[in-house]
């Protein structure tokens, strides 16, 4: 069964703290993604990775960085948390289609981490 | 203009009703189209892909109109368990999915 896990369901941090959000998938997927979801704005892509040690900026990378040292793990880092980073953070993964080398259509999501920055 | 636009709803329907949602997209080069479902406080999950010829999965029918750049989702014989937010999703380029903000459906007894 497909499984994407995130390290915390709820997290409360203070402004200026460094925050690590961890995501692990056990499906041997090449592609991993970090989104944030806010009311009225939907899911917005922060960063994604299509291979170990590879990363690509999404639509809203400012204030975030990522790390992919192992295939199954993709970490999102908030170097200095700010109140406008209070949000639901969702990790997802997908396969790379073997012939086209593009990601397959289905992204599998983790349960999300609700981060509050005070 | 947003890349994907949906009516946020909520759509309130009784059990057994038929309900339809539309979604418009702005990028005519969009390659693939999907509907994801998101239950309250849960993660999104793929409901169905949307093919050019239209496709059906049980009570759910998806349609794509490339000329007018919209996709639709029709739900027949609504069940209480269909209550959720339905996300319109398009795929551009190599990896990226672009999500709409979702349409909320409430099915009542």
Contacts between the chains, C-beta under 8 A, distances in Angstrom:
chain1	res1	chain2	res2	distance
A	31	B	95	6.0
A	33	B	95	8.0
A	35	B	99	7.9
A	40	B	8	7.8
A	40	B	101	6.2
A	41	B	101	6.6
A	42	B	4	7.9
A	42	B	87	7.3
A	42	B	99	4.9
A	42	B	100	6.0
A	42	B	101	3.9
A	42	B	102	6.4
A	43	B	44	7.2
A	43	B	87	7.5
A	43	B	99	4.1
A	44	B	99	8.0
A	45	B	96	6.3
A	45	B	97	7.8
A	48	B	95	5.9
A	48	B	96	7.4
A	50	B	94	7.8
A	50	B	95	6.1
A	56	B	95	7.5
A	58	B	96	7.4
A	90	B	43	6.1
A	90	B	44	7.6
A	94	B	95	8.0
A	102	B	94	5.4
A	102	B	95	7.0
A	103	B	94	7.0
A	103	B	95	4.6
A	105	B	32	5.8
A	105	B	34	6.3
A	105	B	46	7.5
A	105	B	49	6.0
A	105	B	91	6.6
A	106	B	46	4.9
A	107	B	46	7.5
A	107	B	97	6.1
A	109	B	43	3.7
A	109	B	44	5.5
A	109	B	45	7.1
A	110	B	43	6.3
A	111	B	42	7.2
A	111	B	43	5.6
A	112	B	43	5.7
